[in-house]
Amino acid sequence: MGKTILLVDDDPHILETAQDILEAAGYDIKTAESGAVALQKVEGVPIDLMIIDYNLDDMTGIELASKAKSLRPNVVIVIMTGEVDLDLGAAKSLIYGVLTKPVHPVDLLNIIKQASH
């Protein structure tokens, strides 16, 4: 597989759980607990896919998605949210898909497989 995925969430438990699941599936995982740290990583290493929490402490997931796309136009972005009726509005063009928390491991792996094709 070899895809590099950046997980961005301000909840360390969610990061750790998702990292364990994805590393077991053969992905190279980077993590960030804030939008600012995520942007530093996007600038520093090639990222194939980002999974971003919608509500970060320092910016929204949509703001981060927009900034990340300006740095790496080909990065695929998935938003995670606890909000059932999330309206992406104009940001739909930036986002590949949305995962609703709590995220089931099968759903997490499936959206990554779909996004990678």
N, C-alpha and C positions, 0 to 999 in steps of 0.2 A: 504494500500500500504506500507507505512512505509519505503520506500527506502530513503537512505541518499545520496543526490547529492551535489557534490562540483562544483560550477560554477566558472570558472577562466577567467577573462577578465580585461584588463586595462581600459575599458570604464565603468564608474560607471552607466551610463544610461542603458547599455545593461545588466549589472548585476541586477539592480533593476527591470527592465522589466521582464527578465527571472525568477527571484526569485518570483515575484508576480504571474506569470502564473503557475509556478510549485507548489508553496505553495497552490494555489487555487485548484490544482488537488490532493492535499494530500501528497505531498512529503516533506521531511525534507531537507531544503536547507541551505548549507553553502556557503559562497562566499570568493573569494580572488582576489585582484587586481594585483597580481604578482605571478610568479612561486615560488619564495622563500616562500611567505606566504602560498601558496597552499601546498607546501611540509610540512610545519609545521603542517598544518591541517590534512594532510594525515597521518602523524606520530601520531597525537594526538587523532583522533576519527575515528571509522570505517566508511569508505566511500564505497558505493556500485557502484557509477557511477560518472565519472568526465566529465564535458563539458568544453573543453579548447579552448580558442582562439589560433589560430595558431601563430599570431604575438604578443607576449607579450614583454614588455619593457626589461625584464631581461633574457629571454631565449625563444627559440621557443616552440610551443606547443608540438612538437615531443620530444624535450629534456625533457620537463616536464613529458610527458607520460612515457618515458623510466625510469626516476627517480621514478615516482609514482608506476610503475609496479614492480620495485625492492623492494619497501617498502610494497606494497599490490598487490601481483601477481594476485588476482582475481578481481581487480577493472576493471570495464568496462569503456572504454574511447571513447568519441566522440569529434572530432575536429570541431571547427567553423572557417570558413574562408571567406574572401571576394574574395579570388582568385578562379576563375572558374575552372582553370585547375591545381589544386594542385596535385603534384606528391609526394605521400607518400614514394615511393621507398621501402626500406627494412623495414620501419616502419609500413607497412600494417599489420604485425602480431600483433602490439600493439594496433591498432585502430579498434573499432567496426564499426564506420561510420563517415561520414563527413556531416556537415550542412553548407550550403552556406548562408552567410549573404546577405541581411537582412533575418533573420530566421523568418519564419511564425510560429505562436504559434501552429498550428495543426501539422506542421512538427516536431517541438520540442517535443511535447507530443508523437507523433507516434514513433519517434526513441527511446525514453525512454521506451515506452511500449514494443517495439520489443526487445530491449536490455535486458529487464528484464525477458524474457522468456527463 
